[in-house]
Amino acid sequence: MHYVYQLKLKDGYYVGCTNNLKDRIHRHANGQIEATKNRLPLILQTYTAFANRYAAYGFEKYLKSGSGRAFANKHFYQNLNSKFIPNINSDEATDGGEEDRGK
């Protein structure tokens, strides 16, 4: 599985894509990801699972576009209950497959 995820940060949002969600969120929370390390704390707003990595990359790209940001604001950020990162312990959030595509 491949995951597109949205994080709420102290100064906005971050959208990313990975095949190992649990590890990637852990790395964000520990300041190991350059793009978010100075923007902590963070909250996982939502994630979407895709069987096809190209569909996941396409959705990530869409969410980073103007219309995708409007979609996320309307459907994700305003309507979902958030979970704090330390509480994400689900084994469903990882597949143990190939590494992230590195950003």
C-alpha positions, 0 to 999 in steps of 0.5 A: 500500500501507498499512503498520501497523508496530511499533517497539521503543523504549527504554521500550516499543513504538509502533504506527503506520500509514503509506503510506510506511514507509521515510520514516516510519521515517526520520522516527522515527529522526531524532527528527521524530515527537513521540511517539517523539523522546524514546524513541530508539533504536528498532528496527523489530519488524515491519510488515504491508502492506495494500492497503486503508487502512481495513483498515490503520487497523483493524489499527492500532486493534486492536493498540493495544487490550488484546487487540491488545497481547496478540496482538502480545506473543505473535506479534510481539515475542517471536518475531521477529528485529529489524532496526536502523532504519539497515539498512532500505533496501528499496524495497518499504517505500515506495509514494510515494503520498499522505502519512501521515495525520499523527498 
